[in-house]
Amino acid sequence: MAKTPEEIAAKILDDNMVGTMATIEGDKPHSRYMTFFNDSFTLYTVTSKDTHKVDELSKNPFTHILIGYDGKGLGDEYLEIEGKVEISSDESMREKVWNRMLKSWFSGPDDPNMTILKITPSQIKLMNTKGKDPVILSI
């Protein structure tokens, strides 16, 4: 049975934690790799509160994320996500997103420098689906 674009996108997000996240620095795009946690197409990522991206997002809260392309072939499916970012006040997310990779930057989920960024998508586009045109998801 063929999967829906939403099912394919959910699998991409479940299988891929690392993607690029772009913000605007001055009037130019600035991208960096980030680790994302997916919660029903709302994405969360962790950063230090004293970073350029936090400053950039305070001036312009919009982002563009690429996630899912794993380099195994020219037809790899991936997502282009446009969204709005806010600093999350959901304390329960600190425990949910915590993983051992973050130990290099933070002492634990209660580290006061650890900031959770919540990305609410305004558009998710499924790309490279085996010869098909890009699909904008209904979420």
Secondary structure in CASP SS format (residue, H / E / C, confidence):
PFRMAT SS
TARGET T0000
AUTHOR 0000-0000-0000
METHOD secondary structure of the structure
MODEL  1
M C 1.00
A C 1.00
K C 1.00
T C 1.00
P H 1.00
E H 1.00
E H 1.00
I H 1.00
A H 1.00
A H 1.00
K H 1.00
I H 1.00
L H 1.00
D H 1.00
D H 1.00
N C 1.00
M C 1.00
V E 1.00
G E 1.00
T E 1.00
M E 1.00
A E 1.00
T E 1.00
I E 1.00
E E 1.00
G C 1.00
D C 1.00
K E 1.00
P E 1.00
H E 1.00
S E 1.00
R E 1.00
Y E 1.00
M E 1.00
T E 1.00
F E 1.00
F E 1.00
N E 1.00
D E 1.00
S C 1.00
F C 1.00
T E 1.00
L E 1.00
Y E 1.00
T E 1.00
V E 1.00
T E 1.00
S E 1.00
K C 1.00
D C 1.00
T C 1.00
H H 1.00
K H 1.00
V H 1.00
D H 1.00
E H 1.00
L H 1.00
S H 1.00
K H 1.00
N C 1.00
P C 1.00
F E 1.00
T E 1.00
H E 1.00
I E 1.00
L E 1.00
I E 1.00
G C 1.00
Y C 1.00
D C 1.00
G C 1.00
K C 1.00
G C 1.00
L C 1.00
G C 1.00
D C 1.00
E C 1.00
Y E 1.00
L E 1.00
E E 1.00
I E 1.00
E E 1.00
G E 1.00
K E 1.00
V E 1.00
E E 1.00
I E 1.00
S C 1.00
S C 1.00
D C 1.00
E C 1.00
S H 1.00
M H 1.00
R H 1.00
E H 1.00
K H 1.00
V H 1.00
W C 1.00
N C 1.00
R H 1.00
M H 1.00
L H 1.00
K H 1.00
S H 1.00
W C 1.00
F C 1.00
S C 1.00
G C 1.00
P C 1.00
D C 1.00
D C 1.00
P C 1.00
N C 1.00
M E 1.00
T E 1.00
I E 1.00
L E 1.00
K E 1.00
I E 1.00
T E 1.00
P E 1.00
S E 1.00
Q E 1.00
I E 1.00
K E 1.00
L E 1.00
M E 1.00
N C 1.00
T C 1.00
K C 1.00
G C 1.00
K C 1.00
D C 1.00
P C 1.00
V E 1.00
I E 1.00
L C 1.00
S C 1.00
I C 1.00
END
